[in-house]
Amino acid sequence: LSAQARRLCVLLVFGLLHSAFGWWGDILLNYALLGLLLLALHKAPPRVVFGLALVVYVVASVVSFLFDEWLVPASVASAETLAYRAENVRLYATGSFWEISVHRWDEAVLGFLMQWNWAYRLNTVAMGAFGLFVQRAGLLDDLGTKRRMLGRAAAVLVPVGLGLCLVPQLYVPGGDVLAVAWATLFLWLGTGPRGAMLIRAFSPLGRCAISGYLGQTLVF
């Protein structure tokens, strides 16, 4: 196995353990499986990767709108959804640690591709593929010469993303636009006159990202 594949396998183990014994909303399992998929795509032409990202992004947005019943008010939710919500409230309020862990395993691992996870899983693929496209297309090269373009992009994407996120049913497209907006804004700031100071301040946070992610589970 390559070094990247070995690291992803370790991340997969962390994701399985975190899903069962940590937090039901774990993202590490998603990232590990996504990384293995992107390894198979890393030599594909950038336009192919971008096409995949765009198609999956649209599908994830549509699937979210059609199938994410947690967005539906309780007054119109299906009986199955209401029963699921009630059981989760009961389990997390009165269940033992082991009962909760078994439930998390069934829900987050065995139910990895259940209907309520479709948009979430697909959106991770879309964003990961878009990130691979950005790298393969050389969009991160010579950022200093692209600062004006980054500023304009951030000025458009930030308000658009915030506006989309105000509509619950558009949380997938809105969240993705806003994620790209924040990244673009940070790159604009990082290429500015005080960019070096900003990068020095945030670099330690980036190096301990997974520690912080797992640490918040222990705290909360």
matplotlib code that plots the C-alpha trace (Angstrom):
import matplotlib.pyplot as plt

x = [0.0, 1.1, 1.7, -1.5, -3.5, -2.0, -2.9, -6.4, -6.7, -5.7, -8.2, -10.9, -10.2, -10.5, -13.7, -15.2, -14.3, -15.5, -18.8, -19.5, -18.1, -17.9, -20.3, -23.1, -22.2, -18.7, -17.0, -13.8, -15.3, -16.6, -13.3, -11.4, -13.7, -13.7, -9.9, -9.7, -12.0, -10.0, -6.8, -8.3, -9.1, -5.9, -4.5, -7.8, -7.9, -9.0, -12.1, -13.2, -12.8, -14.7, -17.5, -17.8, -17.9, -20.6, -22.8, -22.6, -23.1, -26.4, -27.5, -26.7, -28.7, -31.7, -31.5, -31.3, -34.4, -36.4, -35.3, -33.9, -37.0, -35.2, -36.0, -39.7, -41.7, -43.0, -46.6, -46.2, -43.4, -44.2, -45.1, -41.8, -39.8, -41.6, -41.1, -37.4, -37.0, -38.9, -36.7, -33.5, -34.6, -35.5, -32.2, -29.9, -31.8, -32.1, -29.9, -26.6, -23.3, -23.2, -26.8, -26.0, -22.8, -24.6, -27.2, -24.5, -22.8, -26.0, -26.9, -23.5, -21.6, -24.1, -26.5, -23.8, -25.8, -29.3, -31.7, -31.1, -27.4, -27.5, -27.2, -24.5, -22.3, -22.8, -22.0, -18.7, -17.8, -18.7, -16.6, -13.7, -13.7, -13.9, -10.9, -9.0, -9.9, -8.7, -5.3, -5.0, -6.0, -3.2, -5.6, -3.6, -0.4, 1.0, -1.8, -0.1, -0.9, -4.5, -5.3, -7.7, -9.7, -9.8, -11.2, -13.9, -14.9, -15.1, -17.2, -19.7, -19.6, -19.9, -23.2, -24.6, -23.6, -25.1, -28.3, -28.7, -28.0, -31.0, -33.2, -33.1, -33.9, -30.9, -28.3, -26.3, -25.8, -25.6, -23.1, -20.9, -20.9, -20.2, -17.3, -15.7, -16.4, -14.6, -11.7, -11.5, -11.7, -8.9, -6.7, -7.3, -6.3, -3.3, -1.9, -2.3, 0.3, -0.3, -0.7, 2.5, 1.4, -2.1, -0.6, 1.8, -1.2, -3.4, -0.8, -0.7, -4.5, -4.3, -1.7, -3.9, -7.2, -7.9, -6.9, -9.3, -12.0, -11.7, -11.2, -14.5, -16.2, -14.5, -15.4, -19.1]
y = [0.0, 3.6, 5.9, 7.7, 4.4, 3.4, 6.7, 6.4, 2.9, 4.3, 7.1, 4.4, 2.7, 6.0, 6.7, 3.3, 3.7, 7.3, 6.4, 3.7, 5.1, 8.9, 10.9, 9.7, 12.6, 11.3, 12.5, 10.6, 7.4, 9.5, 11.1, 7.7, 6.1, 9.3, 9.4, 5.8, 6.8, 9.9, 7.8, 5.9, 9.3, 11.2, 10.6, 11.4, 14.6, 17.7, 18.2, 14.6, 15.2, 18.5, 16.8, 14.2, 16.8, 18.8, 15.8, 14.4, 17.9, 18.3, 14.8, 15.4, 18.6, 17.0, 13.9, 16.1, 18.1, 14.9, 12.5, 14.3, 13.9, 15.4, 18.8, 18.1, 19.6, 17.1, 18.1, 16.6, 14.0, 10.3, 8.0, 6.1, 9.3, 10.4, 7.0, 7.1, 10.5, 9.4, 6.3, 8.3, 10.7, 7.8, 6.0, 9.0, 10.0, 6.7, 4.1, 2.7, 3.6, 0.1, 0.4, 3.8, 2.5, -0.4, 2.0, 4.2, 1.3, 0.2, 3.7, 5.1, 2.0, -0.7, 2.1, 4.0, 4.0, 4.2, 6.8, 9.5, 9.4, 9.6, 13.3, 13.5, 10.8, 12.1, 15.7, 14.5, 12.9, 16.1, 18.4, 16.0, 15.6, 19.4, 19.8, 17.3, 19.3, 22.5, 20.9, 19.1, 22.1, 24.2, 26.7, 26.9, 27.7, 31.3, 32.5, 35.9, 36.7, 35.7, 37.8, 40.2, 37.3, 35.6, 38.8, 39.2, 35.5, 35.8, 39.0, 37.1, 33.7, 34.7, 36.5, 33.9, 31.1, 32.8, 33.5, 29.9, 28.6, 30.6, 28.1, 24.8, 22.7, 24.2, 23.3, 21.1, 23.6, 26.5, 24.8, 23.9, 27.4, 28.8, 26.4, 27.5, 31.1, 30.9, 29.0, 31.7, 34.5, 32.9, 32.6, 36.2, 37.2, 34.9, 36.4, 40.0, 42.2, 40.5, 37.0, 35.5, 36.5, 35.0, 31.7, 31.5, 32.0, 29.3, 26.7, 25.1, 24.7, 22.9, 20.5, 19.5, 19.4, 15.7, 16.1, 19.0, 17.1, 14.1, 16.3, 18.0, 14.6, 14.1, 17.5, 17.6]
z = [0.0, -0.6, 2.3, 1.5, 1.5, 4.8, 6.4, 5.1, 6.5, 9.9, 9.5, 8.7, 12.0, 13.9, 12.0, 13.0, 16.7, 16.7, 15.1, 17.7, 20.9, 20.2, 18.1, 15.8, 13.4, 12.7, 9.5, 9.7, 8.2, 5.3, 4.7, 4.8, 2.2, 0.1, 0.2, -1.1, -3.9, -4.8, -4.9, -7.8, -9.5, -8.8, -12.3, -14.1, -16.2, -14.2, -16.5, -15.7, -12.0, -12.2, -14.2, -11.5, -8.8, -10.5, -11.3, -7.7, -6.3, -8.2, -7.3, -3.6, -3.6, -5.2, -2.9, 0.1, -0.9, -1.6, 1.1, 4.2, 6.4, 9.4, 7.6, 7.7, 10.6, 13.2, 12.2, 8.7, 9.2, 8.6, 11.5, 10.9, 11.2, 14.4, 16.0, 15.1, 16.7, 19.8, 20.2, 19.8, 22.5, 24.8, 24.1, 24.7, 27.8, 29.6, 27.7, 28.9, 27.3, 25.6, 24.3, 22.9, 21.3, 19.7, 18.3, 16.9, 15.3, 13.6, 12.5, 11.5, 10.3, 9.3, 8.1, 6.3, 3.0, 4.5, 2.9, 5.5, 4.7, 0.9, 0.6, 3.3, 1.7, -1.9, -0.8, 0.7, -2.6, -4.5, -2.3, -2.2, -6.0, -6.3, -4.1, -6.2, -9.3, -7.8, -7.0, -10.3, -12.4, -10.7, -9.2, -6.1, -7.9, -7.9, -5.6, -5.2, -8.8, -8.4, -5.3, -7.1, -8.5, -5.1, -3.6, -6.2, -5.8, -2.0, -2.3, -4.4, -2.8, 0.9, 0.6, -1.8, 0.5, 3.6, 1.7, 0.6, 4.1, 5.4, 3.6, 5.5, 2.4, 0.6, 3.3, 0.9, -1.9, 0.6, 2.8, -0.2, -1.6, 1.8, 2.3, -1.0, 0.0, 3.3, 1.6, -1.0, 1.6, 3.6, 0.5, -0.3, 3.3, 3.2, 0.1, 1.4, 3.1, 6.5, 5.0, 6.5, 10.0, 9.4, 8.2, 11.1, 13.5, 11.9, 10.9, 14.4, 14.3, 11.0, 12.2, 15.2, 13.3, 14.0, 17.6, 18.0, 16.3, 18.5, 21.5, 21.1, 21.4, 24.8, 26.0, 24.8]

ax = plt.figure().add_subplot(projection="3d")
ax.plot(x, y, z, "-o")
ax.set_aspect("equal")
plt.show()
